[in-house]
Amino acid sequence: MGVKGLTTYIAKNAKKFLVPHELHDCNLVIDGDNLACQLFKKICSTTNCAFGGDYDMFYMQVCRFFILLDKCNVKSYVLLDGGYEEYRLRTVHTRLRSKIASIKHIDPSRPDTIHFPLLIREVFVRALKDMGIKVMRCLFEADEEVANLARRLDCPVLSYDSDFYIYNVLYIPFVSLTFKVYKKIIQRDGNQMIRTERCSMKARKRNRKARVPIMDIDGDENEPEDDSTEECYYYLDCCLYQMENLLKYTKLTEELLPFFGAIVGNDFTQQSKLKKFYSGVSMRRKKKDKSKYQRQIDGLIQWLQHESLSSALEKLEIRYDKASRENILDHIATASAPYTTTKTISCTFFGFEQDHQESVEEIPPEEDTTVQIQEDNNENNVENDEDEEDCDEETIKLAENPQRSKNIPFWLKEKFLRAELPRYCIDLIHLKMYVNNPQIENYKLPDANLVALDILLLLFRILNAPETPTLNYLTRLPGQVTYANKYLTFEESDTISFDPADEKNEKLFHYIFRNFENHKEIFNLLPALDNGQKIYFLAMVYWTKKSKLWTWLHIRSLILSMMILSFIDRKCGEIRTQENFERVNGKNLAKIKVELSKKCPLDDNPVELTESKGRQMRKKISKNECVLIQERILPFLSRNVHHKKSYTGFSSTVLHAFSEFQAVLYHMISLNSISNFPFDEPHVAKMYKGFLLFNLYTTLNKRDDPEHYLRDNLLKCAHNFWSYYNFLMTWLLKFIPEKNVNIE
């Protein structure tokens, strides 16, 4: 949410409000969406946002961050934002307009430009779950839940949201946290000392500072072997904020802080309604270099030092006439409320008891929730809202505000809290709205998300059954730096049966492919693919049916990206630089090349598209083959000197097609969760890398015969790797229409 100007105010007075802190041996409540954004920004110096998402680098960054916390014995609880609330829509509209402007002026030679890719939150959640981190997605905004869980655990909050300066919690601003683990020795007499942990001659020669980290977020470990029996602990340097410091310096009372936050301005506050109030507050104007908000904060603090909450409200009240007085008081009360409410969803979800709260562990099963999706839907509906709400109130009290959550089915709440669904699913029910997230696109073309519109409307229809409401689709206008509301309805008359209790239900996938040629054969041959590949390839088939921009170069690039990130990274490690490759494989590379050159020639005979054949071919891909390809593919994986200059081959139209594919994949992942995972969830970070895809595409586009280049150059001597690539291409050729025209 954020209090305007407060972060700058705290930073300018950091010595008064922030104290040095060692983070170790404790619980930590993390604002998940904020952390995801901050970690993504950190990798943007080595990656490039102009190509649609280097999810592999982001996934590694998230995992390494939590490895650092684990080294310091910090137990993390991550809370994610849910759907938007009405008061946030003004901010949503502003940010949407800003995103549209950014894609119009996207410049690959400027890596400092930050553009968050479509699947960043899904990759973040996957990394958390792979690391065993406790995570929950709130139904709506997470700030209040973060604060209340931190109070319950009596532990700090990690975020970079100025609201936490108002909440009465221990708060670690993200920018104050170092990403280096240090070691502290505790002497037997109880005194503490810092021991210099220089672990290599290289470090000594460079005469580094006294404190050398034993681990950092780049994965470097420097801890020497130590047979000492002395006690020690590992920690991360940071700064800790406590509300007492703010109260002491500003001489305000705790009851005034929510009022202060509301008056300064957050997402609830409409500044236009407070003009009369500010006209009567004396602002400090001695320092002309101060911004409007800094003068406003100084003036409010000076004024509130002589007020109580009741007297401040009285003086606010007299500034308005009788007709608007009640409205402005309600407005301030609403804006102040988030800082004082006490929600309990997160506490019960993570199994912590509170007074007058029930446990989250035992949730009784629902009654029959079968839904008939059709135009006239009067029978076999979900349970009525009243019964649904009683169930929630009796178990985990999810509906703190019944007006917001009474229409959210219980089965959906469970999935949502477990972070199995993206945040837009709540918007589809609560606001009947979908906010399109512009990607790296040609802004003159229709938005890339339109190719997945049928899937979105199906999800919308399912989540709102038995009603048939209209969807407000908020999206950009082609060729304009603005957005528009489109109102869409689900007009399909076909009937399908959907029961949220059915395990591994493929019916919805069959439904969206029902008009495809050979649609039954698609699912008959699907077992030939690896479990984690199925949705990825279904998305390719669907995308080629709906898009006009795709080419076979896109298809080849998507297959190669998936194979490189899954097979090569798994067998050879996630190496992205020539230096690291030489360090790991330099000694054996010549031997590997000689060995593989003696292998039998390629077998280009037709392959049988069966499950056993696919499994057999995957197993044959050797580590040596992957090492050989890894050496050749390194220039495609990370920026080099050429990319830092003007990138003449950049094409937003080419990337628009890849963005369309991402949109289809994104909504199919949601459909898979709604259907109780008939297919394994695709590991996006092991499949899709925008920078790699674009480099593969442009390289293949320069060749008269791309297949020949792949076989006799990029994949030369990697016979099993080539054979499996050919196997996957053969599978797709059965279902993708002929198209050989490349995009110029």
HELIX and SHEET records of a PDB file:
HELIX    1   1 LEU A    6  LYS A   12  1                                   7    
HELIX    2   2 ALA A   14  PHE A   17  1                                   4    
HELIX    3   3 GLY A   32  ILE A   43  1                                  12    
HELIX    4   4 CYS A   49  PHE A   51  5                                   3    
HELIX    5   5 TYR A   55  LYS A   71  1                                  17    
HELIX    6   6 GLU A   86  ARG A   88  5                                   3    
HELIX    7   7 LEU A   89  LYS A  104  1                                  16    
HELIX    8   8 ILE A  120  ASP A  130  1                                  11    
HELIX    9   9 ASP A  143  LEU A  153  1                                  11    
HELIX   10  10 SER A  162  TYR A  165  5                                   4    
HELIX   11  11 PHE A  174  SER A  176  5                                   3    
HELIX   12  12 MET A  201  LYS A  205  1                                   5    
HELIX   13  13 MET A  243  THR A  250  1                                   8    
HELIX   14  14 LEU A  256  VAL A  264  1                                   9    
HELIX   15  15 GLN A  271  LEU A  274  5                                   4    
HELIX   16  16 LYS A  275  TYR A  278  1                                   4    
HELIX   17  17 LYS A  292  LEU A  304  1                                  13    
HELIX   18  18 LEU A  309  GLU A  317  1                                   9    
HELIX   19  19 LYS A  322  SER A  336  1                                  15    
HELIX   20  20 ALA A  337  TYR A  339  5                                   3    
HELIX   21  21 ILE A  345  PHE A  349  1                                   5    
HELIX   22  22 ASP A  385  GLU A  394  1                                  10    
HELIX   23  23 PRO A  402  SER A  405  1                                   4    
HELIX   24  24 PHE A  410  LEU A  417  1                                   8    
HELIX   25  25 TYR A  424  HIS A  430  1                                   7    
HELIX   26  26 ALA A  448  ALA A  452  5                                   5    
HELIX   27  27 LEU A  453  ASN A  464  1                                  12    
HELIX   28  28 LYS A  507  ILE A  512  1                                   6    
HELIX   29  29 HIS A  519  ASN A  524  1                                   6    
HELIX   30  30 LEU A  526  ALA A  528  5                                   3    
HELIX   31  31 ASN A  531  GLN A  533  5                                   3    
HELIX   32  32 LYS A  534  LYS A  546  1                                  13    
HELIX   33  33 TRP A  552  MET A  563  1                                  12    
HELIX   34  34 ILE A  564  ILE A  568  3                                   5    
HELIX   35  35 ASP A  569  CYS A  572  1                                   4    
HELIX   36  36 GLN A  578  ASN A  585  1                                   8    
HELIX   37  37 LEU A  589  SER A  597  1                                   9    
HELIX   38  38 GLU A  611  LYS A  620  1                                  10    
HELIX   39  39 LYS A  623  LEU A  637  1                                  15    
HELIX   40  40 VAL A  641  LYS A  644  1                                   4    
HELIX   41  41 SER A  652  ILE A  674  1                                  23    
HELIX   42  42 VAL A  684  LYS A  686  5                                   3    
HELIX   43  43 GLY A  690  ASN A  701  1                                  12    
HELIX   44  44 PRO A  706  TYR A  709  1                                   4    
HELIX   45  45 LEU A  710  LEU A  714  3                                   5    
HELIX   46  46 HIS A  719  LEU A  733  1                                  15    
SHEET    1   A 4 LEU A  18  LEU A  23  0                                        
SHEET    2   A 4 GLU A 231  TYR A 241 -1                                        
SHEET    3   A 4 LYS A 180  ILE A 186 -1                                        
SHEET    4   A 4 GLN A 192  ILE A 194 -1                                        
SHEET    1   B 4 LEU A  18  LEU A  23  0                                        
SHEET    2   B 4 GLU A 231  TYR A 241 -1                                        
SHEET    3   B 4 LYS A 180  ILE A 186 -1                                        
SHEET    4   B 4 MET A 215  ASP A 216 -1                                        
SHEET    1   C 5 LYS A 134  ARG A 137  0                                        
SHEET    2   C 5 VAL A  74  LEU A  80  1                                        
SHEET    3   C 5 CYS A  26  ASP A  31  1                                        
SHEET    4   C 5 VAL A 157  SER A 159  1                                        
SHEET    5   C 5 TYR A 171  PRO A 173  1                                        
SHEET    1   D 2 VAL A 371  ILE A 373  0                                        
SHEET    2   D 2 ILE A 496  PHE A 498 -1                                        
SHEET    1   E 3 MET A 433  VAL A 435  0                                        
SHEET    2   E 3 LEU A 471  ARG A 476  1                                        
SHEET    3   E 3 TYR A 483  LEU A 488 -1                                        
END                                                                             
